[in-house]
Amino acid sequence: MNKTNNPKLKQFAQELRHEMTKEERHLWYDFLKSLPVTVNRQKVIGNYIVDFYCASSKLVIELDGSQHFMDEGLEYDRRRDAYLKSLGLTVVRYANSDINDNFDGVCEDILRRL
């Protein structure tokens, strides 16, 4: 994939794995962890840490809290998604409310993309 992953982000990614949000924990423990493909949590790709990554499908899964819907968050996500797409990755985003209100639908959508 990308040999220029920022080594300074490795420890931060490890910390994020231990401090997952309620929605990240729900998606990980109740769905992604048991899939027959490898999914990584808090994976460093370049200068970014993605929430979940499935290398075999080149799929990045992001869960978005409220900060992602503000102007600054939207712009950051636009740049970040463009970078990830330039690596040939597909980025899918789900709002935290999607996890809370439509968990089965999110899981079905992810399965279709895998």
Backbone torsions as a table, in degrees:
resi	resn	phi	psi	omega
1	MET	NA	-103.0	-174.3
2	ASN	-121.2	117.5	-176.9
3	LYS	-86.1	3.8	-178.0
4	THR	-109.9	37.3	175.7
5	ASN	-63.9	138.4	-178.7
6	ASN	-71.2	110.8	-177.2
7	PRO	-65.5	-22.4	179.6
8	LYS	-68.3	-19.2	-178.1
9	LEU	-85.8	-13.0	-175.0
10	LYS	-58.3	-49.0	-178.3
11	GLN	-66.2	-39.5	178.8
12	PHE	-62.7	-40.3	178.1
13	ALA	-62.1	-40.5	178.2
14	GLN	-62.8	-40.9	177.6
15	GLU	-63.5	-41.0	179.9
16	LEU	-63.8	-32.8	177.5
17	ARG	-62.3	-34.2	-179.9
18	HIS	-82.9	-15.9	-176.0
19	GLU	-120.3	39.2	-178.9
20	MET	-61.0	149.8	175.0
21	THR	-70.2	165.4	177.7
22	LYS	-55.6	-43.0	-178.0
23	GLU	-69.4	-39.3	176.7
24	GLU	-63.6	-43.8	178.1
25	ARG	-60.3	-44.0	-179.8
26	HIS	-60.1	-50.1	-179.0
27	LEU	-64.0	-41.6	-178.1
28	TRP	-67.2	-57.8	-172.2
29	TYR	-75.6	-27.5	-175.8
30	ASP	-100.3	0.7	179.3
31	PHE	-152.8	-65.6	-169.8
32	LEU	-62.7	-39.3	-175.9
33	LYS	-61.4	-30.3	-175.4
34	SER	-95.0	4.0	179.5
35	LEU	-67.9	153.8	179.3
36	PRO	-79.4	8.7	174.6
37	VAL	-118.7	158.1	179.3
38	THR	-79.9	126.3	174.2
39	VAL	-122.6	127.5	177.9
40	ASN	-97.4	144.2	174.6
41	ARG	-97.3	143.8	174.4
42	GLN	45.6	60.5	-176.0
43	LYS	-90.2	130.5	175.7
44	VAL	-79.3	124.4	174.7
45	ILE	-132.8	110.2	-176.6
46	GLY	64.4	-126.2	179.1
47	ASN	-100.3	21.9	-176.8
48	TYR	-128.8	156.5	171.8
49	ILE	-116.5	119.6	179.5
50	VAL	-95.3	151.7	-177.5
51	ASP	-63.3	-52.9	-179.2
52	PHE	-140.9	145.4	-178.1
53	TYR	-143.1	130.6	174.3
54	CYS	-115.5	104.3	-175.8
55	ALA	-63.9	-38.8	-176.0
56	SER	-64.4	-26.0	178.3
57	SER	-106.8	-1.5	-175.9
58	LYS	51.9	45.1	-174.5
59	LEU	-116.0	126.7	173.8
60	VAL	-105.7	129.6	179.3
61	ILE	-115.6	121.6	-179.0
62	GLU	-116.7	137.6	173.1
63	LEU	-109.4	126.3	-172.4
64	ASP	-109.2	120.8	170.5
65	GLY	-86.0	-175.2	-173.1
66	SER	-59.4	-31.3	-178.1
67	GLN	-62.8	-23.0	-179.1
68	HIS	-75.6	-12.0	-177.5
69	PHE	-102.9	5.2	175.1
70	MET	-93.6	159.9	-174.8
71	ASP	-51.6	-47.6	-177.9
72	GLU	-63.8	-42.6	178.9
73	GLY	-66.3	-39.4	178.6
74	LEU	-63.0	-42.7	-179.7
75	GLU	-66.7	-44.3	178.5
76	TYR	-59.7	-47.1	179.8
77	ASP	-63.2	-35.8	179.0
78	ARG	-62.4	-48.0	179.5
79	ARG	-64.0	-43.7	-178.8
80	ARG	-63.0	-46.8	179.5
81	ASP	-63.0	-38.8	178.6
82	ALA	-62.3	-42.3	177.9
83	TYR	-62.1	-49.1	-178.4
84	LEU	-62.6	-40.0	177.8
85	LYS	-65.0	-32.8	178.7
86	SER	-65.5	-19.6	176.4
87	LEU	-89.0	2.0	-179.6
88	GLY	86.5	16.1	-179.1
89	LEU	-94.9	149.9	172.7
90	THR	-99.7	129.6	179.6
91	VAL	-109.7	124.9	174.0
92	VAL	-119.0	139.8	-177.6
93	ARG	-123.0	137.9	175.1
94	TYR	-128.9	134.9	175.0
95	ALA	-71.2	151.4	175.7
96	ASN	-54.5	-34.9	179.1
97	SER	-63.8	-30.1	175.8
98	ASP	-64.1	-41.1	179.0
99	ILE	-64.6	-42.8	-176.5
100	ASN	-74.3	-34.8	-172.0
101	ASP	-105.5	-18.7	-175.0
102	ASN	-145.9	49.8	-175.4
103	PHE	-57.6	-45.5	-179.7
104	ASP	-61.6	-39.8	178.5
105	GLY	-64.6	-40.7	176.9
106	VAL	-62.6	-46.2	-179.6
107	CYS	-61.1	-43.1	177.9
108	GLU	-62.3	-41.5	179.4
109	ASP	-63.4	-43.5	178.5
110	ILE	-62.5	-44.7	179.3
111	LEU	-58.8	-40.9	177.7
112	ARG	-60.9	-36.6	-176.6
113	ARG	-79.2	-23.4	179.2
114	LEU	-77.0	NA	NA
